Amino acid sequence: MDVGASPLEGFSVKTLGVCGLFSVLILSACSTSTLKYEKVEELKVNQEFEEAVKIEKPVESEVLNPPATSSASSSNAAKTKSSIKKTQAAPTVKPTPRPKAVTAPPVKKSSKLNTKKAAETASNEVTEEVAQEDDPERELEDKEGFNGRRPSQDPFRVGEEVVHDVRYFKVSAGELRMKVEPFATVNKRKSYAFAIEIRTSSLFNAFYSVNDRVETFVDFEDFVPRVFQLHVKESGQLREAKMLFDTEKNVATFWEKKVTKEDGEEEKKQQWDILPFSQNVYSAVFYLRNFKWDIGKEYSFRVANDNENLIFSGRALRREVLDTKLGPMKAIVIQPKAVLKGKFKSIGDNFIWLSDDDRRYILRIESKIKIGTLVSEVIEIKPGR
């Protein structure tokens, strides 16, 4: 399902529950530095994309400095939890019609509901509405807590940054950062600027070096992504990828330029029809935070990626207190899954922990792979403002 083979892109799909993080790195041959290439700047040039998209970012003097870091070394859990509770009213905008809710079957009651049993229950249950993906006008999103397409209470703040330590067999493999950057203007429309970054640790750089970043711009009014830009710097490849969602024609266009040690220079372009209100694999990481996540309830939305239109679906399994380096944090545990052409796509045993508050930070991601389990867990939170 991934467009290409970047661990970062894989991670974003994996955050939706499709696979585990950094599995590509674990199996890579030894290589200690980023791939060298003389025409790096040419990879970044895409005339067709630049003619179709105009992105305007605020100048540095207009950007508010984020508040002090809340981390294991610089703040305690009480301060972190206090910061998380801060709220901010969303600006008033003209509501855009929102897809109708999907009602999922309840989780079967059990006196010993654990993660594994809940996962099996969720994997075997899907409503007829979710399975019927072929109807392009079908409405499926839950609308509780929304005013049209916008959340009644916006969980995002400019300057927000959530940092995870990614571990494999309890060894730190790298660092994941999820950011909310200053608002941008995309083709004259106000847009959120979300970013995800992954860097391998010094230990794993001995096997495979990764320094990847993606930024995706999501329309402020209808919460639909228009653009993402992916920048990959790794031992085995250099890559620049861009995607544009034309929401008037419901068409996605994907461009990619890359160079690898094995195959040299490559280019590709994909174009396909998408369904209304589709997220891309990166915006979906942020979009899922808009929902209420009542226990036992299933939430769904569309995702378009790699010539496919699928449905992300997640069930809230339970509430629990998660022990983190920031201290105990109240969390909601989610079991994600995906539906493609009316059928489930196997995504294995994967779980997401969201903070049980109005911000819905991603606190932990757990993904079982062929050998062992990959765990990505919060070590730092900057709430933004």
N, C-alpha and C positions, 0 to 999 in steps of 0.2 A: 504494500500500500504506500510505502514511502516514495517520494519523488527523489530519486537518487539514493545515496548511501551515507549521508552525513550522520554522525552520532547525534548531533543537535537536532536534526530533523526527525531522526528516529526517536529522540527523547520526547519531542512534542507529541508525537503520536502515542508514545508509550505513556506519557502523562495522562492521556485519555484511556489508558488501560490496554494498549495493544501489545506491548512487549516490555522488556527490561532496559534500563539505561546502561550505556557504556559496554554492552555486550560485544560490540565491534572492537572496542579497545582491548578487552580481555583476551581476545583471540588473535590479536595482531602480532605480526613479526616485529622484532626489535627495530626501533628507529627513533632517534633521539632529537630530531630537529624538524622544523617546518620545511616542507618541500620548497626547493629553490626554483625560481622561474623568472626569466628576464622580462617577460611582457605582462607583469602583474596588472599594470594599469589598464591594459587593453581588455582584460577580463571584466573590468567594471563598466566598460562602455556598452550601452545598449540604446541605440538611437530610436528604435521603434517604441520602447518603453518610455523613454524621455519625451518623446513627442506626444504620448498619450497621457502622461502623468506629470503634474506639477506639484511638488511637495515643498511647502514653506515651513521652516522651523523658526522658533523665536531666536533672536540674537542672544548672546550670552548674558548681556546686561539685563534682559527681561526675565531671566530664569530665577525663580526663588531658590535660595539655598535650603536644602532639606534639613530637618532637625537633627539633633545629635543621634548617633547610632545607638540602637538598643541591642546589645550583644552580650554573649556570655562573659566577656571580659570587662565590659564597661557599664552594664546595668543589670539589675536583678529582675526576677520574674514579675514582681509586683509592678515595677515601672513599665515593663513591657505590656502587661495586661491592661494597665491604665491607659497607655497610648493606644492600644487596640480599640478601646471603648469609645474613643472620640468619634463624633459623627459630623457630617457635613451635608447640608441640604443640596439636592441636585437643582441646577438651574431650570427654570421653566421653559419648556420647548413645546412645540406643537406635536401632540402624540401621533405616532405612526401605528397603524393597526398591527396587532400582535397575534401570532398563531395561537390557536386554542389549546387548552390543556389536554394532556394524555393521562388517563386514570389507569394506574398500574394495579395489579392484584396485590393484596397485602402479603407481607412476609408471614409465613406460618409461625405460630407461637411455639416457643420452646423454652424450657427452663434453663437450658445451657446453650444459648445461641452464641457460637464462636465464629471467628472470621471464616474458617474453612466451610462450615455448614451453611453460613449465610451466603457465601460465594456460590455454593452449589445450588441453593434455592434461587438466587438471582439469575444464574445462568440458564436455568430450566424454565423460567417464566418470562413471557413477553406478551404484551397485548396485541390483539389483531390490528389495532391502529398503527402501532410501531412497525409491524411487519409489512404494511402496505406502503412501501416507499415510492412506488412507481407513479403515484398521483402527484404531479408537481404543485398542485394548489392545496394539497392536504395540510391542515394546520395541526401542529403537534406540540408546541411549546407551552409549558405552564405559564400562566399570566399572573399568578398571585405575587403581589409585591411589585408589580410593574404599572406604569402609566403609559399605555401604548407600548412602544418598543423600549422605553427607558425604565430603569429600575427606580422605584419610588425613593429609595435611599442608595445613592451611588457608593459602592464599596471602594472606589479607586481615588487615590490622592496623588497629585504630582509630587515627585520625589520619593515615592514609595519604593522600597527595595527589600526583597526577601531573599536571603542567602541560604543555600543548602550545602551541607557536606555530603558528598556521594560516596558511599562505602560498598566495597565488595569483599566478602569474608572478613568484615569488620576492619578492613584497611581502607584508608581514605584514597579514593581514586581520582577525585576532582571536586570542582566547585561549580554549583549552579546558581545563577542570579536571575531573578525575575523582577523587572523594573517597570515603573510607570513614569515615563519621561514627560517633559512639558508638552502641552497640546500643540499640534501642528495643523496646518491647513493643506488639505489634499484636494486639488482641483476646486479650490474656493470653498470647501466645506470643512468646518471644524472637526478635528479628529483626535481621538486618543492616540498616543504613541506608546505602544507596549514593546518591551524588549526582553529577550531571553539570551543569556550568555552562558557558555560552558567552557571551562578550562581544566585540563588535567593537572593533577598534583605533580610535584617534582619526582615522586616515586614512579608514577605511571608514565611520565615523560620518557623514561628509559625504554618503555615498550612502544608508546605511540603518543605523539604530542598533538594536543587539540587546543585551539583557541578560536571558537566559533561564536558568531553573534547573528541574531535575526531581529529585525524590527518590523512590526506589523501595525498598520494604521487603520483604526476602527472608527467609523463615522459616529459622531457624538449623538446624533438624533435617532438613527435607526439601529445603531449597534451592530452594523454589518461591516466586515473588513473590506476595504477597497484594494489595499496593496500590502505585500510584504517584500522585504529585501533580505536575502540571506548571504552572509559573508563567512566563508569557510577557509581556515588556515590550519592545515594538518600535516603530519608526516607523509601521508600517502596521497594527498590531493590539495589543490587550491580550487575554490569554486565560488562563483557569483551566480545567484539565482534570484529571479524576480517573478512576482505573480500579480496580476491585475484582475479584479472582479468587476465586470461591467454589469451593474445591477439593473440597468434599464433593459438590456438585451438578455440578461441572465446567462452570460458567457464568461468563462474563465480563460485567461491566457497565461501560460507559464513559459519563461525563458531561462535557459541555463547555459553557462560557459564554464568549463572546468578543464583542468590539466591533471593527469595522474602519472605516477611513475610507470605503470604498466601500459597504458593506452595513449599517453600523450594528450594532445588537445582534442576536445570534443565540444560540440554545441548541439542544443536541441530546443525545440519549441513545441508546446502542446496547447491545444485549444479544445474546449468541450463545453457543452451546455450544463449549467448548474441550476439548482432549485432555489426558490426564493428564500431569503434570510439565512443562507449558508455561511458558516464560519470556515476559515482555513484552519490547518492543524495547529497554528501558533496562537491565533486569536481565541481558539477554543479553550486553551489553558486558562485564559482570563475570563472568558465568557461564562464558564460554569460557576464562577463565584457570584453571579447575579441571582442565583436561585436560592430559595429558602431552605431546601433540603430537610423536609420533615421526615422523621424516621419511618421507614417502611414504604415511602413513596418513591416512585420512579420519575426521573426527569429526562427529557430528550431534546435534542436539537440537531440540525443538519450540519454536516461537514463535507466540504468538497476538496478532493485531493487526488492528484495523479490519475486524471481521467475517470474518476469515480465520484459518485454521490452516495454518501453513507449517512447513517444516523448514529450519533453518540447517544448512549443511554446509560444512566447511572442510578443506582438505588442507594438511598441512605440506610445503612445497616443498623447503626447504633451510635449513641453518644458515649464518650469515655474521656478520661483525663490522660493526656499524653505526656510522658516524662521527656523533656528536652533539655538541651544545654542552657536554655533560657528559663528553665524551671517547669513546673507542671502547667499545662495549658489545656483548657477544655476544647474538645475536638469532636467532629462528626466524621465517622468512617464511611466511605463510599466505595461500592463495588462497581466499576465501570464495565461496559461492554459495547459492542458495535454491531449494527445491522446493515448489511449490504445486499441490495436487490431482494429484500424480504427474508434474508437468511442471516443467522449469526455468523460473525467472523470470530474465530477463536482468538482470545486475547490472554488466555492463561490466568494465573492467580495474581491479580494486581489490585492494589488498594490505594486510595487517596484519603488523607486526613486533612479536613478543612477546619480552620479555627471556628469555634462555636460562638460567633459574635457577628456584628454587622459588617465586618471586613472580609470574612471568609478567606483568610490567607491560606495558601497551600503550605501545610506544616510538615507533611511527610508523604513520600511515595514509596511503595514497596512493590517490587516486581520479581517474580520467580523466573529464572532462566534455566537452561538445561543443566548447568552446574551452579548451584548455589542461588543466593538471593541478592539482588541489588537494592540498596536502601538509600534514599535521598531524604535528609531530614534537616529542618531549620536550625541554623546556628546564629542567625542575626536578622533583625527586623528594623527597618527604618520606616516608620508609619507614613511619612510624607505629610503634606499639609494642603 
